[in-house]
Amino acid sequence: MPNTLLNFAKKVILTEAQAVSQLADRLDQSFIDACTLIQNCTGKVILIGMGKSGHIGNKIAATFASTGTPAFAVHPGEAGHGDLGMIEQNDVAICISYSGESDEIMTLVPVIKRLGVAIIAMTGNKNSAIGKISDVHLDVSVEKEACPHNLAPTSSTTVALAMGDALAVSLLNDKGFSPDDFARSHPSGALGRRLLTFVNNIMKTNDDIPIANADTKLLDALLIMSQKALGMVLITNENTLQGIFTDGDLRRVLETHSNIQDLTIGEVMTSNCKSILADKPAMAAVAIMDKFNLNSLPVVDKNNQVLGAINTHTLMQAKII
């Protein structure tokens, strides 16, 4: 029984993969025409589909919206009872129906046409009712569904979804949509946090910064480091950064010095240490720390005045890493 389940699952996946591969082979001028319609759209892209096609439409609309193309999905049943008012003259409609004969969609088409809204059809039959009335037809036909009875929408919905992704990502690439643009649409997501969080949003400041001057005894500096719990002490002169002393430096000092009581922090600090400007993205701090194998980093202004400090734990708390 377990082997039968696995074998059948593999067959389903391979069937759908083959359907998507065949879709790639038959992309043609119609795809370019569809992209052009969407590029020239000064309104929104409206996804319309019934049943499983409606679910696919919701996903495609979400992908469009998150990649710089304003879009939303309209349920064709609800549209006939008022939601059609959401569709305006400058919009483009993408109607998804594998058969191309959805009664619910065909009921809306004349009204959509009267508004002057261009229609992109995604069907498995160019000669269907929806296919014929569309301005651009995208062929999402499949040889067979992954369902053993060739009934449940499986391969066909996967292909429609892939077509939607192809449209959205091709347009994303064409308009130069950047990771920063993506992050602005996803401020609550992991990528949004990483790209929109800056060093000055998360750094330790004021009394939380472990600071000592170069003449401070090493043992006193260690007490400061312990109290501030950042694994480092910044050595300054009138707030100008001179160097850093970290937990790792302490281990090296203990290996090379038998008597540390008379040492000052200035004698064992790392001068010309790496630092970062406060207005840099937090991910820039991560890059510096990764490159130079650092756990701590001073934060300074353009005049090398200390403004704050961050360490690996700070970045983890902010969910940057």
Disulfide bonds with the S-S distance in Angstrom:
none
